[in-house]
Amino acid sequence: MIGACVLIALAILFFGIEYLKGVSIFRPSNYYYAVYTDVKGLEVSAPVMVNGYKIGQVDNVELMYDRPGNVLVSMSLDKKFRIPVNSKALIESSLLGTASVKIEMARGSEFYTPGDTIPAGIASGMMDQVSEQLLPGVSGMMPKLDSIFTNINNITGNEALLQSFKNIEELTATLNSTAKALNATVRTLPSTVGSVNGVISSVDSLVADLNRVTSEIANAPIDSTLNNFNRISADLAAITGQLQDPNSTVGALLNDSGLYDNLTKASQSLDSLLVDIRKNPKRYISIKLL
């Protein structure tokens, strides 16, 4: 009983390992072989592809001791799949470095029989194609690149260019200081704007007063005022003419020197009389006591 359990466990372990390897235990397979001088890291259970479709896997990879330098790869393929004669089993490497076998199908009505050895080879990968296409161009560009780098070294070592960079640094420093000053000025703008607003308000009130004054002047009776001024000017001119005319009463008063002399004498007499009255009041005022 114990021996049967051990055998069953070993069988399950064997089939489980084969299943994890990708080997279909219950699916019939045909075995084909290929001989390579370099397997490019091909491992057991690597897929065998035809037109991007997996038709089997690598069953074993072993070194051929009877043929030094060669490696025998055995492939387990779907039993329904047949390989035309002159087809090739090419090892193909992906960008990730994993290798697989690619069957390059040939045209023909004759097929290999299971157990035959298929012609082997190495497929040109994407990196190989890129290298083949780019390397000639890169080789041709190397002299040009060397010339370009030489010119760049000459340019970077030019004193004028270095001086230009220094001037640019100084200009940048100046711009930074200007920007700082501008920022400080911008910070004072609110108070300045407030002052400007106050000035604008004062100007508005002044303009309003001027408008009121101009409207009052426009509504004033300028014509009558001018007429009155003209009339007053005419009266002053008439008075001035009378004052200058010696035949008029006022002109006689102003121009007659005798009248001026008489007035002067009368003033002197009146003054003498007042002086005498102060000195001899009894002479002019009599007081009787009852």
Secondary structure, DSSP 8 states (H G I E B T S, - for coil): -HHHHHHHHHHHHHHHHHHHTT--TTS-EEEEEEEES--TT--TT-EEEETTEEEEEEEEEEE-TTSTT-EEEEEEEETT---BTT-EEEEEE-TTS-EEEEEE----S-B--TT-B--EEE---HHHHHHHHHHHHHHHHHHHHHHHHHHHHHHHT-HHHHHHHHHHHHHHHHHHHHHHHHHHHHHHHHHHHHHHHHHHHHHHHHHHHHHHHHHHHHHS-HHHHHHHHHHHHHHHHHHHHHHH-TTSHHHHHHH-HHHHHHHHHHHHHHHHHHHHHHH-GGGT------
